[in-house]
């Protein structure tokens, strides 16, 4: 029998096929099954066009047959089959796609979706097989043909035997090596797993004989009626391995909530029902079906580096990627689900996407859809949204801060913060709607807990005027508000800022006069603190408390804490420009004034250090020398 050579620099191209194009060897089964599905689709198409073709959709099937004894794996279909010329043309020329030609030559019909387009998928078989045998009989032909190849050296062609139309592909698997166990592709459990993973939604049944075990009836009791060890027998069942009809292609009205929930738990290995299901179908410039889920609980590793975002990507029901990160922005990385599209530009291996306009269109539309659904949840089911925000609100805040605030307009109305007056989570829109007529800013305060923030002395003046304050407890909160700068033309202002916009012109003049009268004392107190503060000032925000800290410049005390908690080169720390504020109406200031006037500067300096350390403790910042602080307090106690 004459051996024929592949066309198109076969050896180099075959080496590329086997070693470079495909990342995972298991892909071969997806490719062969997809080709079988295409062959059936072609016959189904012709049956719709030609009434003389006597085939019924219910007759179509794909069969997978492992043979451990002979180490072969066979995939059989009863599709359109191939003539000798078609075998020669499609398998003798690498990268020749019969499916692509078929699609070009025929108008598309409803429910007929031919997957193949590159003509290279068949050759993925050589990643696991040392020899591939194809026996095919075209529909309407009485003759079958056998194509056989052991790789790049060429192939043989001769008449074959087959009872009906269709194609049978038999893979003689390679011998096992230390690196590769090819026997796994003979294991029925592993084959079922691969079919469910890659080909679950092929529209035709994929069948395989599966060996099972069952208890022999009547063996559970002996003649005296006592239980005995049961006996089992093995039997073979022809099992359908795939689901065939994708849930996301059904009409939403036909799907029950329980079906969505079960699909999510099975597909994404979660024990709890999803918090929200988003099922959308879009046609036009970007045609796709999407089935998205928001989990009811954050995965244990969600906020770790190990977490991998992405949606499952399908092309006509065939899974292309387990996790496609390009379909989700980082701030929506908590979304799980899948996208199925026939319009994607795949690379030659069908494993990865080519980054094109189509992909960006899908991503953009998914982004808008997710935001719309979250807004709807916020407005219609506040309790449910707050549950969502508890798990994933932090990610939205990071999204606001990331990329220099590029996404702040998209995300700002999805944020929630605890309100000092409402005693619950509120939106920025709700805050602004309640602002008093004379209120200039959106006020916020930072701290570890709501309870601790509520005790901050800086909040006194604002509470006295009845102004609402947002309590920020997450590390990223202040960074997010700083990057936003404004909401609805209202500027954000920290309670620790030097100017809260509370004083009248008369009050400002009186304060300036008071500062002028005490400027020498304030300068002395500043110098006593050895550069720890940029200034000591008389506070306009304190009412009953003696002291607090504020800052000048871009770095606040809270930001200083957050930044210094991150890994940094040894010896490098971020330092906010601290300002010590003293309440001029508190007895402690009267005491300081008297000590300074009497010339007792040592005690005045000790008071200054005590007040500074007290202010640090109020802010939740560790003091440098707790022992000295304790001794200073004791010294004053015994005076």
N, C-alpha and C positions, 0 to 999 in steps of 0.2 A: 504494500500500500504506500502510495507516494505521500511523503510529508511535505506540506505546504508551509511557506514562510508567512509570518505576519507582515502587513504593510506598515509604512510610516515609522521607520527606525524602531522596530519592535522591541529589541532587547533593552535599549535605554528607556523607552517609554514604559515597558513592563516593570523594569526595576523601580522606576519612579512610582508606578501604581502600587507596588507591593511595599515599598520602604518609606515613601514620603507623603503621598497624598492623604492616606488615611491614618489617623492617630490611633485608633483602637481596632484591634483585629476583629472584635465581635461585630463590627459594622457590616461584615460580609453578609450576614443573615438578613439584615434589613434590606440590603441592596438586591439580593436574590428574590426575596419576597416582594419587594416593590416592582421588580421586573415581571414577576408572575402576575401581580395585580394589573400591571399595564397590559399584559397579553390578554387577560380576561376583559379588561375595559375595551380593548380594540374590537374584540368579537361582539361585545355587548353593543358597541357603537354601530357596527355594521348590521346587527340584528334590528336596530331601530330604523336603519336606513333601507334595509332590504327584507321584506316580509317573507322571502323564500328561505331565509336562514332559520332553521328550526332549533333554536336553543332557548332555554328558560333561565331566567336569573337565579332561580332556586337551585339549578344544577351546578352552578359555578362553585369551585372549591380549590383550595391550595392545601397540599398535604406535605407534612414534614416527617421524614422517616429516618431515625438514627439506627445504625447497625453496628453494635459494639464489637461483634465477632470479626467482621471484615473491615472495621474502622472507616465506614462510609457514612455520609450524611446526604440524604436525597430530598430535593424539593420538587414537587410535581404540581403542575397546573393543568386545567382543561380549557385554556384560552385559545387564541387564534392559531398558535403554532407558527412554524417557519418552514419555508421551502428550502431546497438545497441552495438556491441562489441567495435567499435571505440569510441563511446561516453563514454562507460565505461572506456576504457583504457586512453583516452586523457583528459577527464574531471574528472574522478574519481581518477586520480593520479596527484597530484600537481607536476609541473615541468616535466611532460611528454610531449614531443614535437612531435606531429604528423608531423609537417613540417620538423623538423630535420631528422626524420626517412625517410621521403619521399625523401629528398635530398640525404641521404646516399644510398638509394636503387636504385636511378635512375640517369642516366647520365644527366648532365645539357644540355639544349638546348637553342639556341639563342632566345632572347626576353622573356624567361621565368625566372623570378627571384623571388624565394620564400623567403620571408622576415624572417619569424619566425624561431627561433632556440632553445628557452629556455622553452617554454611551460608554462610560467607564466603570459603572457600578459592578457589572458582571465580573470584571477582572479582579475585584477585591477578593474573590474566592481563592485566588492564588496566595493570599496571605496565610491561609490555613491549610490549603490543599496542595499536595504534590502532583496530583492529576485531576483534571476536571473533564467529565463526560457529559455531553448534552445530546439527548435524543428528542427530536421534534418532528411533529407531523402537522402540517398546515391544515386548517379547516377546508374540507372539500377535496382533499388529496387522499389517494390510496397508499402513498409511499411515505415512509418515515426515513429520516436521515440522522446519522450519528456523527457528531463533531467531538473530537477528543484532543486534549493538549496537556502537556506537562510544563508549560511555561513559555518563555520567550523564544525557545528554539523552533517553535512552529506548531502545527496542528495537522490532524488527519481528518478526512471526510470519507464516509462510506454509507451505504444503505443500512438502516437500522430497523428495529421492530418496536411498534407501539400500536395498541389496539384502537385508540381513538385520537382525536385532535388534541393538541396541547404540547407541553414541553416538560421533560424530566431532566433535572440537573443533578448529577451525582458527584460528590466531592470525596476523593480518596485523601483522607487527612494525613498531614505530615506526622512524622515520628516525634514523640515528646522529647523535649530538651530540658536542661536545668532551668532555663528562663521561661519556657512556654509549655503549658500543659494543654495540648490540643484535644485530649480526651474529654475536656469539659464540654465540647460541642457535640458530644454523644450522650450527655446526661439529660434526661427528659426534664428534670426540674430546671436546669440551667437554660435549656431551650425555651421552656415556658416563660421563664423570666425575661429572656431577650425579646421574645415576641410581644410580651406585655409592655416592655420598655419602649421598643421602637415601632412596632407594627400593630399596636392594639386597635387602631382605628382604620386599618385596611377594611374596605367595605365587604370583602368576601371572607367566608369562614376559613380560618387556618386550622387544619386538623392534624392531630397526631395520636397514635396509639399509645396510651399511658397505662403502665402496669400498676394495679392497685391491689389492696388487700381487704378482705372482709371476713367476718366470723361465720363459720359454717353453722347454719341453722340446726337447732336440735342438739347441739353439743354442749350446751351450758349446764345440763343436769344429767346425772346418771340414772340407772334404773330405779334406784331408791328415792329419786327426787332430790338428791343432794347436789349442790353446785360443784362442778369440777372445772379444771383448767380448760378454758375455751380453745377450740381449734380454729385456725384461720386458713384461708385459701387465697391464692393470688389469681387475679383475672385481668383481662385487658379491656380497656374502654377507649373508644374513639372519642377524643375530647376536642371541643372547639376552644382554641387558646386565646382568641381575641374577642373584644367587645363589639367590634364592627361599627356601631353607630356612636359617634362622639356625642357626649352630652351637650356640648356647646353648639352643636348644629341643630339641635331641637328648638322648637319654639318655646319661649319662656313660659307661655301659658300652659304648656304640656308637662312642665317639670315641677315636681313638688319640692318643698323646702327640704324634706328628708333626703331626697335624692341629691340635692346640692351638698348637703352636710356629709352624707356618706361618701360621695365622690371626693370631697376635700380631705376627709380623714384617711381614706384609702390611698389617695394619690400623694399626699404630702405628709403622711405618717404623723398625724396629730390626733390626740385623744379627745380634744374638745371641738365642738362645732365652731365654725367661723363666726366672727362678730358681724361681718358684712359680706354679701355676695354681689359681685358686679358682673353681669352678663350682658355683653354688647356685641352687636354685629354691625359692621360698617361696610358700605360699598362706595365705589367711586374711584378717586385717585389712589386711595389706599384701601383695598378690600381685605377684610380680615374678620375673624371671630375671636373674641376674647372672653375668657372666663377667669375672673380675678377674685381673690379672697383676702380679707383682712383678718388675721388670727385674733382670737379672743384673748390670748396671752402672748407676750413676747417670748420668742425662743430663748433658751437659757444663755445662748452665746450671741444674742443679737447685737449687743453693744461691745462685742469683742472683735479683735482683728480676724478671728477665724471665720466670722460670719460671711457668707457668700451670697450676694443678692442675685436676682435674675428670675426671669420667667421661662418656663418651658416653651420651646419654639417648635411648631409643627408646620409642615408644608403638605397640604392636602392630606392631613391625617397621619403623616409619617413624621415621627419625632426627629428633629434635626439637631437640637441642642437641649441638654438637660437644664442648663441655666444660661440664659442670654442676658448679660448685664446691661446691654445697650438699650433695652426696651423700658428700663426704669431709671428715673433720676435717683440720686442717692437719698434725697429726702423722702422718697416713697419706697425705699428699699424693703420696708416691712410687708409689702404686698406680695402674695404668692399667687400662682396661677399659670396660665398658658395663653399663647396666641397661635392661631392657625391661619395661615395665609397662603394663597397660591401665587401671589404676585412678587414674592421675595426673589432677589437675585442671589442664588446660592453659588458657592464656589464649586469646583469640579468634583469634590468629594462629597458634597451635600452635607458635610459635617459642620461647616461654618458659614456665616453670612459674609457677603461682600457689602461693605458699608456704603450704602447708596441712599438716594433721596427717599426711596420707599420706606426704608427702615426708620429714618428720621421722622417721616410723616406719621408712622404708626406710634412711635414714641411720643410725639407731640399730642396726638389724639388721646392716647392712654393717660397722659399727664392731666389733660383737661377733664377727662372722664372721672378719674380718681378724685380730683379736687372737687368736682361738682357733686359727687356722691358723698364726700365728707361734709361738704357744706349742707347738703340736704339732711344728713344725719344730725348735724349740729342744730339745725333749725327745727327739726321734727321730733327728734328723740334725744334730748339733752343728756339724760342719764346714760344712754348708750354711748354717746360721743365722749362723755367724761371718762367712761371706762376705757375707750380707745385711747384717749389722750394720756391717761395714766400710764399706759404701756408704751406709746409711741410718740407722745408729745415732744419728748426730748429730741427726737430725730427731726421733727419739723423746725424746732428752734435752731438746731445745727444747720438746717437747710437755709434759714434766714441769714445766718452769719456767714455761711460758706460763699466762696466766689465773690467776695467783696460786696455782698448784699444783692447780687444779681437777681435773686428769686424772692426778695422780700415782698414785693407787691403781690406775688402769687400766693404766698403763704401767710401773710400777716393776719388775715381774717380767720385763720384756723387756730390761732394761738389762744391759750387760756392762761390767766394768772389769778392768783388769790387776791381778793379784794378786802381791804381793811374795814370797809363799811358794810359790804354785803355778806361778809364771812363765808364766801364760797368762790368758786372759779368763775371768772367773767371774761368776756372778749374785750378787745380794745374798742370795738364799736359800741358796746354796752357802756364802757367807762366814759367815753366821750359824750354819749347821749345824756349822761347824768352830770356833766361838769357844771359847776356854778358859773354864773355870768362873769364874776370877777376873777375866775381862775385862769391863769396864764398857761400852765404846764400840765402834762400828764406826770404825776409824781410816782416814784417808785423807791423801794428800800430793799436792800439785799441782806441775806443772812442764811444761816444753816436751816432754821425752821421758822414756820409762821409764828409760833409762840415767842421765839427769841426776837424776831424782828419787831413784834408788837410792843416790846419793852424798850426799843431803842429811844434814847432821849431826843434824837433828831426828828422824830415824828410828832413831838408834842405840839408844836406850833400849828402844824397842818391839821392835826386832829381837832385842835381848839377852834379852827375856822370851819370845821366840818368838811374838809377836802378828803376825797377818796385817795388811798395809796395802794399801789400794786406791790404785793410782797413777792420778791423773787428768791426762790430757794435752790434753783439749779445753777450749776457753775456757768453755763453758757448764757443764762438769761440776760445779764447786763451787756455782754458782748453783742447779743442779738439786738437789743434796744439801741445800743450805741450806733450800730451799723444802719439801723432803720432811721435814726435821727428824729423823725416825725411820724405822726399818724394823723391823718385828716387835718394837716397843717398845724397840729399841736405838738410842740416840742417835748421830748422826754426830759425829765429833770430828776436827778437823784436827791433824796432827802439830805444827803451829805454834801451837796453842792453849797458853795459859799453864798450864793444868791438864790433864794427860793421865790423871789418875786412877791413877798408878803408885805413889805414895808411901804407905808405911804411916804411922800416926799418929806413931810414933817418928821416922821420917825427916822428917816435916813439922815436928816440934818442933825437930829438929836444924837443919833448914834455916832456920827462923825465927830461931834463935839466931845462926846464921852471918850472916844478913842484918843483924840488929841490931848485930853487932860491926863490920860494914863499911858501915853506912848512910851515914857521911860520905863515904867513898870513892865509893860508888855515886851519891850526889847530885852529887859533883864531876864524875864522868864524864858524867852526864846533862847538867849545865850546860855542859860543854866542847863538847858537840855542838850547841849553839846552837839548841835547839828541834827538832832533827831527830827526836828520839825522845821519847816520853812518859815513859819510865823506863829505867833500866839495872838489871837484876836478876841474881841468881845462878841459873844454870840448873839444873834438876833432870833435864832430859832429855839433856844433853850428857854423853858419856862420855870420848871421846878428842879431840874437836874443841874448839877454843878458844872459838868464838863462833857465834851464829846470831841471826836475827831472828824475833820473833813479833809478834803484833798484839793489841790490845784493841778491843772494839767489833764492829760488824757487818761492817766491811770488812777483808778479808784482803789480804795482799800480792798474791796472784794475782788477786783481784778488782780491786784497784787497777790492775794492769797491763791487764786486759781493758777496764775502763771507760775508762781514759785512751787506749786505742787507738781508741776511737770518736770520731766528729766531735763537737766541743764548742765552745762560744763561746771566742774567744781569751782566754787568760789564766786560764781555769777548768780546774782539775784536781782529781781525786779524790785524797784523801790518807788512807791508812790510819794509825791510831794505832800507830806502830811502837814496839816494845820490843826493846832490845838485851840479849841474854842472854849471859852470860859463864860459862864453866866454871870454878868455884871450885877444881877439882882439877887445873887445867892450869898449867904453869909460867908462862904469860903473866899469870895472875892474881897469882901470887906476885911477879912483876916489877912489876906495877902497884901492889901493896900496898907494896912497898919504896920505889918512887919517891915515892909519896904520903907515906909516913912520913918520908922524907928531905927532904921539902919541894921536890922537883924536879917541880913541878906542870906546867911547860911540856912536859917530856918525857912526863909522864903524859897530858896532854891530846892530844899528838901520837899516842900509842898508842891513845887512845880513838877518834880520827878514823880511824886505820888499821884498827882492828877493825870499826868501823862500815862502812867502804867494803868490807872483805872480806866482811862479812855481806851487803851489797847484791849483790856479785858472785855469791855463793853462791846467792842467790835469783833471779839472772838479771835484776837491775835495774841500769840504767846509773848510774854514779856521776857526780856533778855536775861534778867537776873532776879529770879523769884526770891532768893534768899535776902538780897539787899532790900527788895520791896517789903518783905516781911519784917526785917529789922527796923526799917524806917517807920512802919506802922507801930511797932512796939515802942520805939523811942517816943513817939508822939503820945501814946497811951499812958506812959508813966510820967509825962511832964506835968 
